[in-house]
């Protein structure tokens, strides 16, 4: 599923750490077929007059099948099903469903993402492993950095996680963060765009349940 990322022209210049082979034991991005995750998702505006919900719903993610790229590398097809309700349902369906799919593989010590099997010229680096404080990499033109390890409480439970943040100029009033737990994967995603004075658009996912194969 295509998510919003902070523009590359607005990010701070950081050293991009390359991918290399690594014998790691952690599994911060499970990809075995049959693994599935359900997230509660919400999108809202924070304004001087209060909070205004734009949409809410659930996102179901499933590792659907093994596949191969034209170049021969093994990949896993992961399917995202987003079912949500809009704030204004007048003249619209009560629930809108979107289905998207992406291909993933492990390349050295990186988790790599492809929008489709037809376009594999440049893979996107989702994670640089092993996760540890101050590890950095580039994703969708944005520099990311691991900032802290902490316990995070979501609807599915309490997890020990590494927090990954998009690195931007703080004057932009925008931020984006992900939390990953070993053996589970992504347990939370949070984005704030407050570039318009007095208004902040917030997108938030948190794990409701997970089945890891």
N, C-alpha and C positions, 0 to 999 in steps of 0.2 A: 504494500500500500504506500503510495507516495505521501510523505509527510512534509510539513513545512520545515524548511531549514533557513537559518539566518544567511543573508546574502554574503557571497564570498568577498565582495568588495568592502565589506564592513568589518571583517574579522582582523584580529591582530596577527601579525606574522610570527609564527612559531616554527621551531624545528620539526620537520616531519620525520618521524622515526619509521624506517623501512621495515618490511616484513622479513623475518628470518625463521628458519626451522627451530622448533622448540619442543622438548618433550614435557609437556604440561599435563597435569592431572585434573585441573579445574575444568568445569564445563559450564561456562556462563552463557552458552547459546546452544541448548539441546536441539538436535535435529533428527533424532530417530523417528522413523515413520510411526504415526499414531499418537505422537505427543501433541497435546492440545492445551490452549490457554484461553480463558475468558476474562475480558477486562470490562470494568465499568468505565464509560467515557462520558465526558461532559465538556461543553464549550460555553463560556459565559463572558459577559462584560462587567468589569468593575467600574462604576461611575460615581461621581459625587452624590448622586441620589440613591445609590445602592447597587445591588447585584442584579443583573439582567441575564437570565438563562437564554442562550441561543439554541442549543440542542443538547440532547442527552440520549444515551442508549448503551448498547453493548457491542464489543468487538470480539469476535471469535477467530482464533488463529490456530491453524492445524498444519502439521508436517504431513503432507498428503502422499507424496510418492518420490521415489528415487528417479533420477533422469540423468542425461548426459548433455553437455554442451557440444556444439559442432566440432570443437577442438579436442573432444574426448574426455575432458574432466568430468568427474562425477559431481552432481549437484542434487539438492533436495528442493522440491517444489513446496513452498509454504503458501497457503491460501488464507486470505484475510476476508472475513465477512463482517461488515459494519452495518448494524441495524439501529437507526436512531430516529428520534422524534424532534421536529423543529418547533421552535417557540410559536411561530405563526402557522397554524395548521389550516387556516381558511383557504379553501380551494386547493389544498394539497393533501396527499395521503397522510394518514396519521403516522405511519412508519415508512421510512425510506431505507432500502437495503442496497448496499454497494458491495460488490465482490471484486477483489483484486488478488493478484498472485505475483510472487517474486521467487527467484532462484538463489540459493545460498550454497556455499561450500567453504571448507577450511583450506586456506592457502598459506602454508608455513605457519606462522603464529597469528594470522589474521582471519577473521570471518569476513568473507567477501559476498557481495550482493549484486545480482544482475536483474535489470528490469524485465528482460526477456532472453530467450535463447538465441534470438536473431541478432541482438545487439550486445555483443560481448567484448567490444574493443577496449573498454575501460571498466574494470570492476570497481564498485564502491566498497570502501573498507568500513564495515559496521563496527567491529571491535578489533583492538590491538591487544593480544594476549601475551603473557598473563596480565590481568588487571593489577595495577599497583599505583600508588600515589605518584602523580605528575607524569605518567605515561601519556604521550600525545600522538595524534594522528589526524588525517584529513578525511572528511566524509562530506560528499556533495558540496565541495568547495568551502566547507567550514572546518576550522580547526577545533578539535575536541581534546579535552584533558580529563584524566581521572583525578578527582579532587579530594575525596575522603571515603573512608570505610566506616559504616555505621549500621545500626539496627533500624529497619524501616517497617512501620506498621501499615498494612493495607488490609482490604477486606478478606483476603485469603489467609492472613496470618502475619507473623512477625518474621522478617528475614534479615540475615546479615548481608549487606550489599556494598558494592562499590558504586559511587556516584560519578557519572560522566557528565561534563558540562560543555556546552558550546562556548568558545572563548571569543568575546566581543568587547568593543569599547563600551565601558559602562555608561557613557553619555548617551548611548542609543536607547537606554531604558528597555532593552529586550533581553530575554534569557531563554535557554532551553536546556533541560536536564533529563537524564535517564538513570535508573537505578537497576543494577543487575545482581542477582543472587546465584551463587554456585549451585549447580544441579537443577535450577529452575529457569533461569533466563531473566528476561526483563520483567520487573515487578511494578514499575511505575514510570510514567513519562509526564513531564510538566513543561509547558511553554507559556511564556508571558510576553506579550507585545504591547508596550506602553508608549510607543512612539508618538501617539496622539495625546497632547496634554489633557489631563483629566480623565482619560479613558484607557483601560487596560483590557485587552482581549486575552483570555486564559483558556488553554486547552489542557485537559488533564485525563490521563488514563491510570487506573490502578487495578492490579490483579485481583480478580474475584475467585478464580479457581484454576488449577493446573493439573494435568495428567502427563507425567513424564515417563516415557518408555525407556 
